[in-house]
Amino acid sequence: MIIVLRRDATEEQVGHLVATIRGWGLTTHVSRGTERTIIGVIGDERAIRSKPLEAIPGVESVMAVLKPYKLASLEFQPERTRIRIPAVKPGGAPVEIGGPSVVVVAGPCSVENRDMLFDMARVIRGAGAKLLRAGAFKPRTSPYAFQGLGVEGLRYLAEVRAEVGIPIITEVMDTRDVEMIAEVADILQIGARNMQNFNLLKAVGRCRKPVLLKRALAGTIEELLMSAEYILSEGNREVIVCERGIRTFEKATRNTLDISAVPVIRRESHLPVFVDPSHGTGVWPLVAPMALAAVAAGADGIMVEVHPNPEQALSDGPQALLPKTFEKMMKDLQAVAQAVGRTL
């Protein structure tokens, strides 16, 4: 349920209304926009349907939220969510996600060794990327494939974050690792295979670090937003959803990158939307064209894999860009971003 307040509603009236609703055993989320203040009511609405809400001072109207994902819906919060990643080093610039700038996240699929990680961090930062991505813990289809360096890789990420001064995004796979990874990462990633790992979603929801949630291989957009709802319902409002390709009958690409998901999600939800064209296509020549398409479609961020020697990569080499190809893509992205009224 959404309660729209009058333009002249006072803070005292807002406080009285919030206290009244909580007294009925429900929780509230107050969203203050430039024109209106809106209060979202969360819980069993049967406890409130018979209450004379319109009679409470400051209330203009009451509406039901029809979407199954209440907190993630644009009905619930008409203002788009913006997430601010603080600067890593004193004097550095913070990163804003969900604003006018398109944020590029780049790096190797896995943390393979310390030297390569440092080299790639400097390369992508020099080309204009705002965050470094690399997996210390890797979920793989085959149990015999490289699973990541684990805690050792996490230590390398902490070192590169401190020395290069670039924020880090890395994947968390286990509820037991959330706190440990949150000490290093600026954004926690939930991979496609864990999109409906509800215990993990709840755990990162209780952690006060931004979360990037990837769409599952066969997940619908509604299921993606319902998974985001799990995180939001635990109190973490800083959630990014990421389109990374879905499984279809097509075999020319690793997955089918659903670019239409970007405007659909923006129509349905206030959450920032990222696109991962590396996993979405699985072949490096298609990564840059699909990254450009994603920005044109309205994506708030792009996530790509970059490796100095894809032939030697321990995971996902066929979809990794060489540094020089990444630098060319960044220049092209700048042009597309400007064409649609955004910056890079």
C-alpha positions in Angstrom: 0.0 0.0 0.0 1.2 3.5 -0.8 0.1 6.6 1.1 0.6 9.9 -0.8 0.9 12.9 1.4 -0.2 16.4 0.8 2.3 19.0 -0.5 1.9 20.9 2.8 2.2 17.9 5.1 4.4 18.7 8.1 7.1 16.6 9.6 4.9 16.2 12.7 2.1 14.8 10.6 4.5 12.4 8.8 5.8 11.2 12.2 2.3 10.7 13.5 1.2 8.7 10.5 4.3 6.5 10.6 3.8 5.9 14.4 0.1 5.0 13.8 0.9 2.5 11.1 3.6 0.9 13.1 1.2 0.6 16.0 -0.9 -1.6 13.7 2.0 -4.0 13.4 3.2 -2.9 9.9 6.4 -1.4 8.8 6.9 1.8 6.7 9.3 3.2 4.2 9.3 7.0 3.7 10.3 8.3 0.3 10.8 12.0 0.0 10.6 13.3 -3.6 10.9 16.8 -5.0 7.2 17.1 -5.3 5.6 14.7 -2.8 6.4 12.5 0.2 5.2 8.9 -0.1 4.9 6.3 2.6 5.1 2.7 1.6 3.3 0.3 4.0 4.8 -3.2 4.2 3.1 -6.2 5.8 -0.3 -7.8 5.8 -2.5 -5.1 4.4 -5.6 -6.8 5.9 -4.7 -5.1 9.1 -5.1 -1.7 7.6 -7.8 -1.9 4.9 -10.6 -0.9 7.3 -8.7 2.0 8.8 -9.7 5.6 7.9 -6.3 6.6 6.5 -7.6 9.5 4.5 -8.9 11.0 7.7 -5.4 11.3 9.2 -3.9 14.8 8.8 -1.5 15.2 5.9 -2.8 12.3 3.8 -3.9 13.0 0.3 -4.6 9.6 -1.1 -4.1 5.8 -0.6 -3.3 3.3 -3.3 -2.7 -0.4 -3.4 0.6 -1.7 -4.8 -0.4 -4.3 -7.4 3.0 -5.7 -8.1 4.2 -8.8 -6.2 7.5 -7.0 -5.6 6.5 -4.2 -3.4 9.7 -2.6 -2.3 11.3 -2.9 -5.7 8.4 -1.5 -7.6 8.3 2.0 -9.2 4.9 2.4 -7.7 6.3 2.1 -4.2 9.3 4.4 -4.9 8.8 6.7 -7.8 12.2 8.3 -7.4 15.0 6.2 -8.9 17.5 4.7 -6.4 21.0 6.2 -6.5 23.8 4.3 -4.8 27.0 6.1 -3.7 30.2 4.2 -3.4 32.6 6.3 -1.2 36.1 7.1 -2.5 38.6 4.5 -1.6 41.5 7.0 -0.9 41.3 10.5 0.6 40.8 13.0 -2.2 39.4 10.4 -4.6 36.1 10.7 -6.3 33.1 8.7 -5.1 31.1 6.6 -7.6 27.4 7.2 -8.1 25.3 4.4 -9.5 21.8 5.2 -10.9 22.5 8.8 -11.7 23.3 10.5 -15.1 26.6 8.7 -15.5 27.0 5.2 -16.9 29.3 3.2 -14.6 31.7 0.7 -16.2 32.9 -2.3 -14.1 35.8 -4.3 -15.6 38.4 -6.8 -14.8 39.4 -10.5 -15.1 36.8 -13.2 -14.5 38.9 -14.6 -11.7 41.7 -13.5 -9.5 44.5 -15.6 -11.0 47.6 -14.0 -9.4 48.6 -10.8 -7.7 50.6 -9.2 -10.5 48.0 -9.7 -13.2 45.3 -8.3 -10.9 47.3 -5.1 -10.3 48.1 -4.7 -14.0 44.4 -5.0 -15.0 43.3 -2.7 -12.2 45.6 0.1 -13.5 44.6 -0.6 -17.2 40.9 -0.4 -16.6 41.1 2.6 -14.3 43.2 4.4 -16.9 40.6 3.7 -19.5 37.8 5.1 -17.4 36.3 2.1 -15.6 35.0 3.0 -12.1 35.1 -0.4 -10.4 37.3 -3.5 -10.6 35.6 -6.9 -10.9 37.3 -10.2 -10.2 36.1 -13.4 -8.5 38.0 -14.9 -5.6 35.3 -17.6 -5.2 34.1 -19.0 -8.5 30.9 -21.0 -9.1 31.6 -23.3 -12.0 29.5 -25.7 -14.0 32.1 -28.4 -13.8 33.5 -29.5 -10.4 36.9 -29.9 -12.1 37.2 -26.3 -13.4 39.2 -23.6 -11.6 37.2 -22.6 -8.5 39.1 -19.5 -7.6 41.9 -18.7 -5.1 39.5 -18.2 -2.3 40.8 -16.3 0.7 44.2 -15.7 -1.0 42.4 -14.0 -3.9 40.4 -11.9 -1.5 43.6 -10.8 0.1 44.9 -9.7 -3.3 41.7 -7.8 -3.9 42.1 -5.9 -0.6 45.7 -5.0 -1.6 44.8 -3.7 -5.1 41.9 -1.7 -3.6 44.2 0.0 -1.1 47.1 0.6 -3.5 45.4 1.4 -6.8 42.5 3.2 -5.1 39.7 1.5 -7.1 36.5 0.1 -5.5 36.0 -3.7 -5.7 33.0 -5.9 -6.7 33.3 -9.6 -6.1 31.0 -12.6 -5.7 29.8 -14.1 -2.5 28.5 -17.7 -2.7 28.0 -18.8 0.9 26.1 -17.2 3.8 29.2 -18.0 6.0 31.4 -15.8 3.8 29.2 -12.6 3.7 30.9 -10.8 6.5 34.4 -11.7 5.4 33.9 -10.6 1.8 32.0 -7.4 2.9 35.2 -6.3 4.7 37.0 -6.1 1.4 34.3 -5.5 -1.3 32.5 -2.3 -2.0 29.7 -4.2 -3.8 28.7 -7.8 -3.1 27.8 -9.8 -6.2 25.2 -12.5 -6.2 25.8 -14.6 -9.3 23.2 -16.0 -11.7 23.3 -19.5 -10.1 22.4 -18.0 -6.7 19.6 -15.7 -7.8 17.1 -17.8 -5.9 19.4 -18.8 -3.0 17.0 -17.1 -0.6 19.1 -17.7 2.5 22.0 -16.0 0.8 19.8 -13.1 -0.4 18.6 -12.6 3.2 22.2 -12.6 4.5 23.3 -9.9 2.1 20.1 -8.0 2.8 21.2 -7.8 6.5 24.7 -6.6 5.3 24.9 -2.9 4.8 26.9 -3.1 1.5 25.4 -2.5 -2.0 24.5 -5.7 -3.8 24.6 -6.5 -7.5 22.1 -9.3 -8.3 22.5 -11.2 -11.5 19.5 -12.6 -13.4 19.4 -16.4 -13.4 20.0 -18.4 -16.6 16.3 -19.2 -16.9 14.9 -16.5 -14.6 12.1 -14.2 -15.6 12.2 -10.5 -15.0 9.5 -10.8 -12.3 11.6 -13.6 -10.6 14.6 -11.3 -10.7 12.7 -8.5 -9.0 11.2 -10.9 -6.5 14.7 -12.0 -5.6 15.7 -8.3 -5.2 12.7 -8.0 -2.9 14.3 -10.5 -0.5 17.3 -8.3 -0.2 15.3 -5.1 0.2 12.9 -6.7 2.7 15.9 -7.3 5.1 16.6 -3.6 5.1 19.3 -3.2 2.5 18.0 -0.6 0.0 21.1 -0.5 -2.2 20.4 -3.2 -4.8 21.5 -3.3 -8.5 19.9 -5.8 -10.8 22.0 -7.1 -13.7 21.0 -8.7 -17.0 23.6 -11.2 -18.0 21.9 -13.3 -20.7 19.3 -16.1 -20.5 19.3 -19.7 -21.8 17.4 -20.1 -25.1 17.6 -22.5 -28.0 20.2 -20.3 -29.8 23.7 -21.8 -30.0 25.6 -19.0 -31.8 26.2 -17.4 -28.4 26.8 -18.7 -24.9 23.5 -17.1 -23.7 20.9 -14.8 -25.3 21.5 -11.3 -24.0 18.0 -9.8 -23.3 18.6 -6.1 -24.0 14.8 -5.5 -23.8 15.1 -6.4 -20.1 16.7 -2.9 -19.5 13.7 -0.7 -20.4 11.3 -3.3 -19.0 13.0 -3.2 -15.6 13.2 0.6 -15.7 9.5 0.7 -16.3 8.8 -1.6 -13.4 11.4 -0.8 -10.8 13.4 2.1 -9.4 16.5 0.0 -9.0 19.6 0.6 -11.1 20.1 -1.8 -14.0 23.5 -3.2 -15.2 24.2 -5.3 -18.2 27.0 -8.0 -18.5 27.6 -8.5 -22.2 30.6 -10.8 -21.5 28.5 -13.6 -20.0 25.5 -12.5 -22.1 27.3 -13.4 -25.4 30.3 -15.5 -24.4 32.4 -14.5 -27.4 34.6 -11.4 -27.2 33.8 -9.8 -30.6 30.2 -9.4 -29.5 30.9 -7.8 -26.2 31.5 -4.2 -27.3 28.5 -4.0 -29.7 26.2 -5.3 -27.0 27.7 -3.0 -24.4 26.9 -0.1 -26.8 23.4 -1.4 -27.3 22.9 -1.7 -23.5 23.8 2.0 -22.9 21.5 3.0 -25.7 18.7 1.0 -24.1 19.2 2.9 -20.8 21.5 0.7 -18.7 23.0 2.4 -15.7 26.2 0.3 -15.9 28.2 -2.2 -17.9 30.1 -5.1 -16.6 32.8 -6.6 -18.8 35.7 -9.0 -18.5 39.2 -7.9 -19.5 42.3 -10.1 -19.5 45.9 -9.5 -20.7 46.1 -12.9 -22.3 42.7 -14.6 -22.8 44.3 -17.7 -24.3 45.9 -18.3 -20.9 42.9 -17.3 -18.8 41.9 -19.8 -16.1 38.2 -19.1 -16.7 36.0 -17.5 -19.4 38.9 -16.7 -21.8 36.7 -16.7 -25.0 34.6 -13.7 -23.7 37.4 -11.6 -22.3 38.5 -8.4 -24.0 42.2 -7.5 -24.5 43.1 -4.2 -22.9 43.4 -2.4 -26.2 40.0 -3.6 -27.2 38.6 -2.5 -23.9 40.1 1.0 -24.4 38.5 1.2 -27.8 35.1 0.2 -26.4 35.3 2.8 -23.7 35.7 5.6 -26.3 32.8 4.2 -28.3 30.7 4.0 -25.1 31.4 7.7 -24.4 29.9 8.6 -27.8 26.7 6.5 -27.2 26.3 7.8 -23.7 26.4 11.4 -24.9 23.9 10.6 -27.7 21.3 9.5 -25.1 22.0 12.3 -22.7 24.3 10.6 -20.3 28.0 10.6 -19.4 30.6 8.0 -18.8 
